[in-house]
Structure formats: C-alpha cells, structure tokens
Amino acid sequence: MTTLIANPSELRRRGFESLAATLGWVNAVRFLQQYEYGSGDYAHDRDRFLPDWDPEQLLKMSHQRDQSSR
C-alpha cells in the first residue's frame, strides 16, 4: 500500500518524475498539456497587455538595463 503524499508540491514533483521516467520529458509534457485547456484569444489579448515597442526601442532599453546593473 502506498502512503498518502500530503504536500501538493511533493505530489506534483513525484508525479511528474514518474511520468517523465515512463514517457520521457517531451511526452510527459505533451500528456499534461492535454488537460490544460486555455480560454480566450491570446493573440487578441496580448495587444492589450504588451506595450507597443518596436525592436529598436527594445534593444535600447535592454542596453540601458545592462548599463544600470553594472
């Protein structure tokens, strides 16, 4: 008889390790994705959440962040 795993984090960790050991990492993730149904329209919603930055502006901000972290 197996013992009850009360800690949800431990249960997830051991459950995924068991799936990965049996199916391999890629197939374990694909299996879990079958039960993870999304909702809404991400392509439409991301325009509301993400700023309207062009690639040049992103590079400039990245360089500024690198400079400030030194």
A tleap script that builds the chain and sets N, CA, C and O, in Angstrom:
source leaprc.protein.ff14SB
mol = sequence {
  NMET THR THR LEU ILE ALA ASN PRO SER GLU
  LEU ARG ARG ARG GLY PHE GLU SER LEU ALA
  ALA THR LEU GLY TRP VAL ASN ALA VAL ARG
  PHE LEU GLN GLN TYR GLU TYR GLY SER GLY
  ASP TYR ALA HIE ASP ARG ASP ARG PHE LEU
  PRO ASP TRP ASP PRO GLU GLN LEU LEU LYS
  MET SER HIE GLN ARG ASP GLN SER SER CARG
}
set mol.1.N position { 0.840 -1.173 0.000 }
set mol.1.CA position { 0.000 0.000 0.000 }
set mol.1.C position { 0.894 1.248 0.000 }
set mol.1.O position { 1.862 1.325 0.756 }
set mol.2.N position { 0.563 2.208 -0.845 }
set mol.2.CA position { 1.347 3.443 -0.888 }
set mol.2.C position { 0.828 4.423 0.150 }
set mol.2.O position { -0.345 4.399 0.522 }
set mol.3.N position { 1.722 5.280 0.606 }
set mol.3.CA position { 1.327 6.275 1.597 }
set mol.3.C position { 0.805 7.529 0.886 }
set mol.3.O position { 1.182 7.816 -0.250 }
set mol.4.N position { -0.040 8.244 1.553 }
set mol.4.CA position { -0.616 9.482 1.031 }
set mol.4.C position { 0.435 10.586 1.061 }
set mol.4.O position { 1.072 10.811 2.090 }
set mol.5.N position { 0.617 11.268 -0.051 }
set mol.5.CA position { 1.546 12.395 -0.113 }
set mol.5.C position { 0.725 13.648 0.145 }
set mol.5.O position { -0.050 14.079 -0.709 }
set mol.6.N position { 0.897 14.224 1.314 }
set mol.6.CA position { 0.060 15.354 1.733 }
set mol.6.C position { 0.521 16.684 1.139 }
set mol.6.O position { -0.300 17.572 0.914 }
set mol.7.N position { 1.805 16.833 0.884 }
set mol.7.CA position { 2.338 18.093 0.377 }
set mol.7.C position { 2.084 18.194 -1.128 }
set mol.7.O position { 2.609 17.380 -1.888 }
set mol.8.N position { 1.288 19.174 -1.577 }
set mol.8.CA position { 0.966 19.290 -3.005 }
set mol.8.C position { 2.197 19.463 -3.903 }
set mol.8.O position { 2.230 18.937 -5.015 }
set mol.9.N position { 3.198 20.192 -3.427 }
set mol.9.CA position { 4.418 20.376 -4.224 }
set mol.9.C position { 5.146 19.054 -4.413 }
set mol.9.O position { 5.615 18.739 -5.506 }
set mol.10.N position { 5.234 18.299 -3.349 }
set mol.10.CA position { 5.889 16.987 -3.421 }
set mol.10.C position { 5.115 16.044 -4.341 }
set mol.10.O position { 5.715 15.289 -5.105 }
set mol.11.N position { 3.803 16.088 -4.270 }
set mol.11.CA position { 2.972 15.251 -5.132 }
set mol.11.C position { 3.194 15.599 -6.605 }
set mol.11.O position { 3.343 14.705 -7.439 }
set mol.12.N position { 3.216 16.889 -6.927 }
set mol.12.CA position { 3.473 17.308 -8.320 }
set mol.12.C position { 4.858 16.866 -8.783 }
set mol.12.O position { 5.022 16.350 -9.889 }
set mol.13.N position { 5.857 17.078 -7.917 }
set mol.13.CA position { 7.229 16.727 -8.282 }
set mol.13.C position { 7.360 15.231 -8.552 }
set mol.13.O position { 7.898 14.821 -9.580 }
set mol.14.N position { 6.867 14.433 -7.629 }
set mol.14.CA position { 6.991 12.981 -7.786 }
set mol.14.C position { 6.118 12.468 -8.925 }
set mol.14.O position { 6.496 11.534 -9.633 }
set mol.15.N position { 4.955 13.078 -9.098 }
set mol.15.CA position { 4.089 12.672 -10.204 }
set mol.15.C position { 4.727 12.946 -11.552 }
set mol.15.O position { 4.700 12.094 -12.441 }
set mol.16.N position { 5.305 14.134 -11.708 }
set mol.16.CA position { 5.940 14.449 -12.979 }
set mol.16.C position { 7.186 13.598 -13.190 }
set mol.16.O position { 7.450 13.166 -14.312 }
set mol.17.N position { 7.956 13.349 -12.138 }
set mol.17.CA position { 9.127 12.486 -12.268 }
set mol.17.C position { 8.713 11.096 -12.733 }
set mol.17.O position { 9.402 10.481 -13.546 }
set mol.18.N position { 7.593 10.599 -12.220 }
set mol.18.CA position { 7.108 9.276 -12.640 }
set mol.18.C position { 6.683 9.281 -14.104 }
set mol.18.O position { 7.000 8.361 -14.857 }
set mol.19.N position { 5.961 10.332 -14.498 }
set mol.19.CA position { 5.569 10.446 -15.907 }
set mol.19.C position { 6.793 10.527 -16.813 }
set mol.19.O position { 6.870 9.845 -17.835 }
set mol.20.N position { 7.742 11.365 -16.428 }
set mol.20.CA position { 8.936 11.554 -17.249 }
set mol.20.C position { 9.756 10.273 -17.335 }
set mol.20.O position { 10.317 9.967 -18.388 }
set mol.21.N position { 9.831 9.536 -16.255 }
set mol.21.CA position { 10.586 8.284 -16.266 }
set mol.21.C position { 9.948 7.257 -17.191 }
set mol.21.O position { 10.647 6.462 -17.819 }
set mol.22.N position { 8.626 7.274 -17.276 }
set mol.22.CA position { 7.906 6.316 -18.104 }
set mol.22.C position { 7.780 6.773 -19.548 }
set mol.22.O position { 7.985 5.986 -20.472 }
set mol.23.N position { 7.443 8.045 -19.745 }
set mol.23.CA position { 7.147 8.560 -21.082 }
set mol.23.C position { 8.291 9.350 -21.711 }
set mol.23.O position { 8.323 9.533 -22.928 }
set mol.24.N position { 9.219 9.813 -20.898 }
set mol.24.CA position { 10.230 10.763 -21.360 }
set mol.24.C position { 9.688 12.160 -21.132 }
set mol.24.O position { 8.479 12.361 -21.022 }
set mol.25.N position { 10.619 13.146 -21.062 }
set mol.25.CA position { 10.222 14.512 -20.717 }
set mol.25.C position { 9.250 15.112 -21.724 }
set mol.25.O position { 8.238 15.699 -21.339 }
set mol.26.N position { 9.548 14.970 -22.989 }
set mol.26.CA position { 8.706 15.599 -24.017 }
set mol.26.C position { 7.301 15.021 -23.993 }
set mol.26.O position { 6.326 15.773 -23.999 }
set mol.27.N position { 7.180 13.700 -23.966 }
set mol.27.CA position { 5.851 13.089 -23.958 }
set mol.27.C position { 5.111 13.337 -22.653 }
set mol.27.O position { 3.883 13.415 -22.646 }
set mol.28.N position { 5.845 13.463 -21.540 }
set mol.28.CA position { 5.191 13.782 -20.262 }
set mol.28.C position { 4.551 15.170 -20.335 }
set mol.28.O position { 3.421 15.360 -19.885 }
set mol.29.N position { 5.272 16.133 -20.900 }
set mol.29.CA position { 4.712 17.484 -21.051 }
set mol.29.C position { 3.534 17.451 -22.013 }
set mol.29.O position { 2.503 18.070 -21.747 }
set mol.30.N position { 3.668 16.746 -23.115 }
set mol.30.CA position { 2.558 16.661 -24.074 }
set mol.30.C position { 1.326 16.028 -23.423 }
set mol.30.O position { 0.199 16.458 -23.672 }
set mol.31.N position { 1.540 15.015 -22.593 }
set mol.31.CA position { 0.433 14.379 -21.885 }
set mol.31.C position { -0.272 15.383 -20.975 }
set mol.31.O position { -1.500 15.472 -20.975 }
set mol.32.N position { 0.508 16.138 -20.199 }
set mol.32.CA position { -0.089 17.107 -19.281 }
set mol.32.C position { -0.812 18.226 -20.022 }
set mol.32.O position { -1.819 18.740 -19.536 }
set mol.33.N position { -0.311 18.602 -21.182 }
set mol.33.CA position { -0.949 19.667 -21.950 }
set mol.33.C position { -2.340 19.262 -22.440 }
set mol.33.O position { -3.164 20.127 -22.736 }
set mol.34.N position { -2.602 17.988 -22.527 }
set mol.34.CA position { -3.933 17.542 -22.938 }
set mol.34.C position { -4.993 17.936 -21.913 }
set mol.34.O position { -6.176 18.017 -22.244 }
set mol.35.N position { -4.582 18.178 -20.688 }
set mol.35.CA position { -5.518 18.519 -19.620 }
set mol.35.C position { -5.493 19.993 -19.278 }
set mol.35.O position { -6.173 20.424 -18.347 }
set mol.36.N position { -4.729 20.764 -20.006 }
set mol.36.CA position { -4.583 22.187 -19.748 }
set mol.36.C position { -5.229 22.967 -20.892 }
set mol.36.O position { -4.560 23.373 -21.842 }
set mol.37.N position { -6.516 23.162 -20.783 }
set mol.37.CA position { -7.231 23.882 -21.831 }
set mol.37.C position { -7.190 25.370 -21.556 }
set mol.37.O position { -7.527 25.816 -20.459 }
set mol.38.N position { -6.785 26.120 -22.529 }
set mol.38.CA position { -6.764 27.570 -22.392 }
set mol.38.C position { -8.133 28.143 -22.709 }
set mol.38.O position { -9.034 27.446 -23.176 }
set mol.39.N position { -8.257 29.406 -22.446 }
set mol.39.CA position { -9.504 30.068 -22.786 }
set mol.39.C position { -9.175 31.449 -23.323 }
set mol.39.O position { -8.113 31.995 -23.025 }
set mol.40.N position { -10.037 31.996 -24.080 }
set mol.40.CA position { -9.829 33.325 -24.622 }
set mol.40.C position { -9.021 33.293 -25.908 }
set mol.40.O position { -8.769 32.238 -26.489 }
set mol.41.N position { -8.628 34.475 -26.327 }
set mol.41.CA position { -7.877 34.636 -27.573 }
set mol.41.C position { -6.584 35.359 -27.226 }
set mol.41.O position { -6.554 36.587 -27.149 }
set mol.42.N position { -5.513 34.590 -27.017 }
set mol.42.CA position { -4.249 35.179 -26.585 }
set mol.42.C position { -3.729 36.192 -27.601 }
set mol.42.O position { -3.245 37.257 -27.220 }
set mol.43.N position { -3.826 35.872 -28.874 }
set mol.43.CA position { -3.321 36.787 -29.909 }
set mol.43.C position { -4.004 38.156 -29.804 }
set mol.43.O position { -3.365 39.192 -29.989 }
set mol.44.N position { -5.275 38.148 -29.511 }
set mol.44.CA position { -6.013 39.408 -29.349 }
set mol.44.C position { -5.680 40.070 -28.009 }
set mol.44.O position { -5.450 41.278 -27.951 }
set mol.45.N position { -5.654 39.277 -26.935 }
set mol.45.CA position { -5.444 39.825 -25.600 }
set mol.45.C position { -4.040 40.374 -25.399 }
set mol.45.O position { -3.868 41.350 -24.669 }
set mol.46.N position { -3.028 39.775 -26.026 }
set mol.46.CA position { -1.655 40.237 -25.790 }
set mol.46.C position { -1.467 41.683 -26.231 }
set mol.46.O position { -0.631 42.396 -25.677 }
set mol.47.N position { -2.239 42.123 -27.226 }
set mol.47.CA position { -2.135 43.511 -27.659 }
set mol.47.C position { -2.578 44.485 -26.577 }
set mol.47.O position { -2.129 45.631 -26.547 }
set mol.48.N position { -3.453 44.037 -25.695 }
set mol.48.CA position { -3.900 44.886 -24.582 }
set mol.48.C position { -2.867 44.934 -23.469 }
set mol.48.O position { -2.776 45.931 -22.753 }
set mol.49.N position { -2.076 43.855 -23.312 }
set mol.49.CA position { -1.150 43.754 -22.192 }
set mol.49.C position { 0.263 44.204 -22.530 }
set mol.49.O position { 0.945 44.781 -21.683 }
set mol.50.N position { 0.708 43.953 -23.745 }
set mol.50.CA position { 2.082 44.275 -24.106 }
set mol.50.C position { 2.188 45.693 -24.653 }
set mol.50.O position { 1.325 46.140 -25.408 }
set mol.51.N position { 3.243 46.392 -24.272 }
set mol.51.CA position { 3.424 47.746 -24.811 }
set mol.51.C position { 3.729 47.705 -26.308 }
set mol.51.O position { 4.160 46.680 -26.836 }
set mol.52.N position { 3.507 48.794 -26.962 }
set mol.52.CA position { 3.726 48.891 -28.407 }
set mol.52.C position { 5.153 49.375 -28.676 }
set mol.52.O position { 5.358 50.501 -29.129 }
set mol.53.N position { 6.149 48.503 -28.392 }
set mol.53.CA position { 7.551 48.850 -28.588 }
set mol.53.C position { 8.058 48.221 -29.870 }
set mol.53.O position { 7.715 47.084 -30.196 }
set mol.54.N position { 8.877 48.969 -30.594 }
set mol.54.CA position { 9.491 48.413 -31.796 }
set mol.54.C position { 10.836 47.772 -31.400 }
set mol.54.O position { 11.321 48.009 -30.294 }
set mol.55.N position { 11.437 46.971 -32.281 }
set mol.55.CA position { 12.689 46.270 -31.940 }
set mol.55.C position { 13.810 47.214 -31.513 }
set mol.55.O position { 14.563 46.894 -30.593 }
set mol.56.N position { 13.934 48.360 -32.159 }
set mol.56.CA position { 14.990 49.303 -31.802 }
set mol.56.C position { 14.819 49.808 -30.370 }
set mol.56.O position { 15.788 49.929 -29.620 }
set mol.57.N position { 13.586 50.097 -30.011 }
set mol.57.CA position { 13.313 50.581 -28.659 }
set mol.57.C position { 13.624 49.492 -27.633 }
set mol.57.O position { 14.172 49.787 -26.570 }
set mol.58.N position { 13.282 48.241 -27.937 }
set mol.58.CA position { 13.583 47.138 -27.018 }
set mol.58.C position { 15.088 46.979 -26.827 }
set mol.58.O position { 15.552 46.776 -25.705 }
set mol.59.N position { 15.859 47.070 -27.926 }
set mol.59.CA position { 17.314 46.969 -27.816 }
set mol.59.C position { 17.890 48.103 -26.965 }
set mol.59.O position { 18.752 47.881 -26.114 }
set mol.60.N position { 17.407 49.303 -27.205 }
set mol.60.CA position { 17.873 50.461 -26.446 }
set mol.60.C position { 17.592 50.260 -24.953 }
set mol.60.O position { 18.459 50.524 -24.120 }
set mol.61.N position { 16.403 49.802 -24.617 }
set mol.61.CA position { 16.037 49.576 -23.216 }
set mol.61.C position { 16.886 48.459 -22.607 }
set mol.61.O position { 17.279 48.533 -21.443 }
set mol.62.N position { 17.164 47.430 -23.398 }
set mol.62.CA position { 17.992 46.330 -22.925 }
set mol.62.C position { 19.403 46.809 -22.599 }
set mol.62.O position { 19.965 46.444 -21.567 }
set mol.63.N position { 19.972 47.629 -23.484 }
set mol.63.CA position { 21.305 48.167 -23.247 }
set mol.63.C position { 21.322 49.069 -22.018 }
set mol.63.O position { 22.273 49.032 -21.237 }
set mol.64.N position { 20.285 49.873 -21.840 }
set mol.64.CA position { 20.201 50.754 -20.678 }
set mol.64.C position { 20.130 49.925 -19.382 }
set mol.64.O position { 20.743 50.273 -18.373 }
set mol.65.N position { 19.382 48.841 -19.438 }
set mol.65.CA position { 19.249 47.983 -18.262 }
set mol.65.C position { 20.591 47.313 -17.941 }
set mol.65.O position { 20.969 47.202 -16.775 }
set mol.66.N position { 21.304 46.868 -18.976 }
set mol.66.CA position { 22.621 46.275 -18.771 }
set mol.66.C position { 23.570 47.269 -18.121 }
set mol.66.O position { 24.321 46.915 -17.212 }
set mol.67.N position { 23.537 48.511 -18.585 }
set mol.67.CA position { 24.414 49.543 -18.042 }
set mol.67.C position { 24.099 49.854 -16.584 }
set mol.67.O position { 25.006 50.079 -15.782 }
set mol.68.N position { 22.821 49.865 -16.245 }
set mol.68.CA position { 22.433 50.212 -14.872 }
set mol.68.C position { 22.691 49.071 -13.885 }
set mol.68.O position { 22.787 49.311 -12.682 }
set mol.69.N position { 22.805 47.849 -14.371 }
set mol.69.CA position { 23.019 46.719 -13.468 }
set mol.69.C position { 24.493 46.489 -13.175 }
set mol.69.O position { 24.833 45.624 -12.368 }
set mol.70.N position { 25.367 47.244 -13.811 }
set mol.70.CA position { 26.810 47.072 -13.571 }
set mol.70.C position { 27.303 47.875 -12.421 }
set mol.70.O position { 28.491 47.831 -12.102 }
savepdb mol mol.pdb
quit
